[in-house]
Structures are given as structure tokens and as C-alpha cells.
Amino acid sequence: MPPGCHVAAPHRGIRVILLVFSTALPTGCVSKPRAAEVAQTAAAPSIAGGRSALGDRDVADRPESDHDPRVERSAAARTFWIGGAADKAPFLGYGPHHHVLHVMNAWRDELPGEHHYRGYHELNEIVREVREARMRDSTARVVFIGHSYGGATAMRAARRLEDEGIDVDLLITLDPVWGFPVAPPRRPGRWVNVHQRLDVRDALACVPLLGPPLAGLTCVVTGSTFSDTVATVGRQLGRQAGADVNIEMTQSHGAVSAMLQRALDALPTDADPRSGPTGLDGEQPPR
């Protein structure tokens, strides 16, 4: 037998198993968009008046924070934008891509108050900053916007603050992901959870050891986007029983602006952070 022939059959067997498994997936599995369907999600969300939240500026050139000492308000909102894996810091050799930072810069003029860009790994820092902010100003509104692993961190931070007697006024989780079950906050001021529909690939990802890699390979076979594949392997949390509003989306896991638009549109006027005064008074050290 020529060298190398002994590996051909196992490789063919693996491909056949994956092909058979992928063709057996239920119809619901196509709810996660294929790569060709994601191009439209790159556009900035539309806002009142039909213009883009991006305006005519390049979000990549915007800093992580703005400071305008002329703005004065008695209860300025402090919004914490919490990115997922490889967003603010490298993750397994990938990133950082600062995706949530770009979304923050696109939306910050529509959401008045201070803006703070954090990563999912900065749970302790987020809790400390909110605690100190409330000590300085007990009337300050606290808003968490977390994507992917950052969505799970937002839930965990809200729970920890709640245990200290500090409530988060608005919690927005954008397709949260975490490798283990997360204890959600018991009584957030208001919680909107946007999530993808879970299917058999997500169930497969929960199987110990072999589940995550098989789920990832199945996502590749079925044409999932890279972002959706990573989210599936990381274990999407899906619908949250404690949320005031759950929104099932059809966009890619990486469509952060589109998810945020859906979340904000679901809020009543008195809870919508876009309803406040305009201007910026946030301050943030450079990354």
C-alpha cells in the first residue's frame, strides 16, 4: 500500500458523516443566514428622519469617547458598550477588531450621556465603575449594551450590582453567548434581549468534548457565516425568561447595529435612551 493511503478512508468517512448530518438538519437550521446574506447588515441603522446613524463620518476615525464640558444634566446616562470575544482584546490569536467600538461611535450622538467601551473580560472593572459612578451621583442612569460574550458579561454585571443594591436602568443583550448557563439579573429596570433562533447545531454544541467542534464543522457544511459559526460553538444563550422583551432575529450574529435598532425600537418612549437631551459629556482613556 502506498504511503498515505491509510488516511484517505477515514477522511472520506468524516466527510460522509458530516454531509449526512447536515442533510438531516431540520428546516429551522436555515434561520442562521449564509455568508452571502450578510452584506446588507454592514449598513448603519436608519433613525428618525430617514438618515443614517453613521451620518457622513467615518466611525473608525472617532475616538473611544468625547468630552464636552458645556453639557450639563442632572441625571446623565452612563452607557457601557461591552464587546465580545476578540472585540477589545485578542482571543485565541484573533482580533481585536473593535466592532462594538465602531457601533458605539455610530450611535453615540443618538444616545446622550457618557459612553464607555469595555470588553467581556472586564467584568470587575465594569462593576467597580458603576459602583463609583452611583456613589458620585445617585441619580445617574446606567445602561448596559452587550454583544455576544459581552451580552453575557452585561447580564453577570447587572446581577452582581443587583446583589449590592445597585440597579441597572436598561439592559440590552445582543445575541448573548457564554459557555455555561448565566444567572440573569432578577429585576433589571428594563431588559431587552435580541437573539437568533436556536436549532440542532446549538444543541450539538452543548455536548461535552466533541459537541463544539462537530457543531462548528456542521455550520461550515451548511454555509453559516464565520460570525454565526463562532457564536454557535461558543453557545448562544437564546431567549431569556427574565427579559421584558425577547426579539428573535434573522440577521447574522455580527449585525450589531441592526440588533440594537430592533432593541431600541421595542422600548417605550419613557425608557428609550434616544429620548433624552442631546450632547456628550463622557470621558474615556485611550485604548
C-alpha positions in Angstrom: 0.0 0.0 0.0 1.5 3.3 -1.0 2.3 5.8 1.8 -0.6 8.0 2.8 -3.4 5.6 1.6 -4.3 4.6 5.1 -5.7 8.1 5.9 -7.9 8.5 2.8 -10.7 6.3 4.0 -11.1 8.0 7.4 -11.2 11.4 5.8 -13.8 10.2 3.3 -15.8 8.8 6.2 -15.7 12.0 8.2 -16.9 14.0 5.1 -19.7 11.5 4.6 -20.8 11.7 8.2 -20.9 15.5 8.1 -22.7 15.5 4.8 -25.4 13.1 6.1 -25.7 15.0 9.3 -26.1 18.3 7.5 -28.8 17.0 5.1 -30.7 15.7 8.1 -30.9 19.1 9.8 -34.4 20.4 10.2 -35.7 23.4 8.2 -35.2 25.7 11.1 -31.5 25.5 10.7 -31.5 27.8 7.7 -32.6 30.6 10.1 -29.0 31.5 10.6 -28.0 33.4 7.4 -25.5 32.3 5.0 -22.4 34.4 4.2 -24.0 35.9 1.0 -26.9 37.2 3.1 -24.8 39.3 5.5 -23.7 42.1 3.2 -26.8 44.2 3.9 -26.2 44.2 7.6 -23.0 46.3 7.2 -25.1 49.4 6.6 -25.7 51.7 9.6 -29.2 51.6 11.1 -31.7 54.2 10.0 -33.1 56.6 12.5 -35.8 59.2 12.7 -36.0 61.3 9.6 -34.6 58.5 7.3 -31.0 59.4 7.7 -28.2 57.0 8.8 -27.0 56.9 12.4 -23.5 57.0 10.8 -24.1 60.3 9.1 -21.3 61.3 6.8 -18.4 60.5 9.2 -16.0 57.6 9.3 -16.7 55.7 12.6 -13.2 54.2 12.5 -11.7 57.7 13.0 -13.9 58.5 16.0 -12.2 58.3 19.4 -13.5 55.9 22.2 -15.0 58.9 24.0 -15.9 62.6 23.7 -15.8 65.2 26.3 -17.9 68.3 26.1 -17.8 70.4 29.3 -20.6 72.7 28.1 -23.2 69.9 28.5 -24.9 69.9 31.9 -27.6 67.4 33.1 -28.7 66.3 36.5 -29.0 62.6 35.6 -26.8 61.9 32.6 -26.9 58.3 31.4 -23.7 56.2 31.6 -23.8 53.7 28.8 -21.4 50.7 28.9 -20.8 49.1 25.5 -19.5 45.6 26.1 -17.8 43.8 23.3 -17.5 40.0 22.9 -14.5 37.7 22.2 -11.8 39.4 20.2 -13.6 42.7 20.2 -11.5 44.8 22.6 -8.7 42.2 23.3 -7.3 39.3 21.3 -9.0 36.0 21.7 -7.2 32.7 20.7 -5.0 34.7 18.3 -7.8 36.6 16.6 -8.6 40.3 16.9 -9.1 42.7 18.4 -11.5 44.1 15.7 -13.2 46.8 17.9 -16.6 46.1 16.2 -18.6 47.3 19.2 -16.5 50.4 19.4 -17.4 51.3 15.8 -21.1 50.7 16.6 -20.8 52.9 19.7 -19.3 55.7 17.6 -22.1 55.3 15.1 -24.8 55.6 17.7 -23.3 57.9 20.4 -24.8 61.1 19.0 -28.3 59.5 19.3 -27.7 58.3 22.8 -26.9 61.2 25.1 -24.6 60.9 28.1 -21.3 59.2 28.8 -20.1 56.3 26.7 -17.7 53.7 27.9 -16.2 50.9 25.7 -15.4 47.7 27.6 -14.6 44.1 26.8 -16.4 41.0 28.1 -13.3 40.2 30.2 -13.6 43.4 32.2 -16.5 42.4 34.4 -14.8 43.5 37.6 -13.9 46.9 36.1 -17.5 47.5 34.9 -19.0 46.7 38.3 -16.4 49.0 40.0 -17.0 51.9 37.6 -20.8 51.7 38.0 -20.5 51.5 41.8 -18.2 54.6 41.9 -20.5 56.4 39.4 -23.5 55.8 41.6 -21.6 57.0 44.7 -20.8 60.3 42.9 -24.3 60.7 41.5 -27.2 58.6 42.8 -29.5 59.9 40.0 -27.3 58.7 37.2 -28.9 56.3 34.8 -26.9 53.1 34.0 -27.3 51.4 30.6 -25.6 48.2 29.5 -25.4 47.2 25.9 -23.6 43.9 25.5 -23.0 41.8 22.3 -22.1 38.1 22.2 -19.8 37.3 25.2 -20.3 40.9 26.2 -24.0 40.3 26.4 -23.4 37.6 29.0 -21.0 39.9 30.8 -23.7 42.6 30.9 -26.1 40.0 32.5 -23.5 39.0 35.0 -22.5 42.6 35.9 -26.2 43.5 36.4 -26.6 40.5 38.7 -23.6 41.4 40.8 -24.6 45.1 41.0 -28.1 44.0 42.0 -26.6 42.0 44.8 -25.0 45.2 46.0 -28.3 47.1 45.9 -27.5 48.9 42.6 -30.0 48.6 39.8 -29.2 48.8 36.1 -31.8 51.0 34.4 -31.6 49.5 31.0 -30.1 46.2 29.9 -29.8 45.4 26.2 -28.3 42.0 25.3 -27.5 41.4 21.7 -27.4 37.6 20.9 -25.6 36.8 24.2 -23.1 33.9 24.2 -21.5 32.1 27.1 -20.0 28.6 27.5 -22.1 27.9 30.7 -25.5 28.9 32.0 -25.6 32.5 33.2 -27.5 33.7 36.3 -29.5 36.6 34.9 -30.4 39.7 37.0 -33.6 39.2 38.9 -35.2 42.7 38.5 -33.4 44.9 36.0 -35.0 48.3 35.3 -35.8 47.1 31.8 -34.3 44.3 29.8 -34.5 43.7 26.0 -32.9 40.6 24.7 -32.3 40.1 20.9 -31.3 36.6 19.9 -31.0 34.2 17.0 -33.3 31.2 16.7 -31.5 28.2 18.2 -31.5 24.9 16.3 -30.0 21.4 16.4 -26.5 22.8 15.9 -26.8 24.8 19.1 -27.9 21.6 20.9 -24.9 19.8 19.4 -22.6 22.5 20.7 -23.7 21.7 24.3 -22.5 18.1 24.1 -19.2 17.8 26.1 -15.9 17.5 24.2 -16.9 16.5 20.7 -20.0 18.7 20.5 -18.5 22.1 19.8 -16.1 21.0 17.0 -18.8 18.9 15.4 -21.2 21.9 15.6 -18.6 24.1 14.1 -18.0 21.7 11.2 -21.7 21.4 10.6 -22.1 25.2 10.5 -19.3 25.2 7.8 -21.1 22.5 5.8 -24.4 24.3 5.9 -22.9 27.6 4.8 -23.1 29.6 8.1 -21.1 32.8 8.3 -17.9 32.9 10.3 -19.6 35.0 13.0 -22.5 32.7 13.3 -20.2 29.7 13.5 -18.2 31.1 16.3 -21.4 32.1 18.2 -22.8 28.6 17.8 -19.6 26.9 19.0 -19.4 29.4 21.9 -23.0 28.5 22.9 -25.7 31.1 22.3 -28.0 31.7 25.2 -31.1 32.5 23.1 -34.4 33.5 24.7 -34.2 34.8 28.3 -37.2 34.2 30.5 -36.4 37.2 32.7 -36.3 39.7 29.9 -39.1 42.2 29.4 -38.9 41.7 25.6 -37.3 38.9 23.6 -36.8 39.6 19.9 -35.9 36.7 17.6 -33.8 38.0 14.7 -32.8 36.6 11.3 -29.7 38.7 10.9 -26.2 37.4 11.3 -24.7 37.3 14.8 -22.3 40.1 13.7 -25.1 42.5 12.8 -24.7 44.5 16.0 -26.2 47.8 14.7 -29.3 46.1 13.3 -29.9 44.2 16.5 -29.5 47.4 18.5 -32.0 49.2 16.3 -34.5 46.4 16.9 -33.9 46.6 20.7 -34.3 50.4 20.9 -37.4 50.4 18.7 -39.0 47.9 21.1 -38.7 50.3 24.1 -41.5 52.6 25.2 -40.7 56.3 25.0 -40.1 56.7 28.7 -37.4 54.0 28.6 -35.8 54.9 25.2 -32.4 56.4 25.8 -32.8 58.3 22.5 -35.5 60.4 24.1 -33.0 62.3 26.4 -31.2 65.6 25.8 -28.6 65.7 23.1 -24.9 66.2 23.6 -21.9 64.3 25.0 -20.2 64.6 28.4 -18.4 61.2 28.5 -14.7 60.8 29.1 -12.6 57.7 28.5 -8.9 56.9 28.4 -7.5 55.7 25.1 -7.1 52.0 24.5 
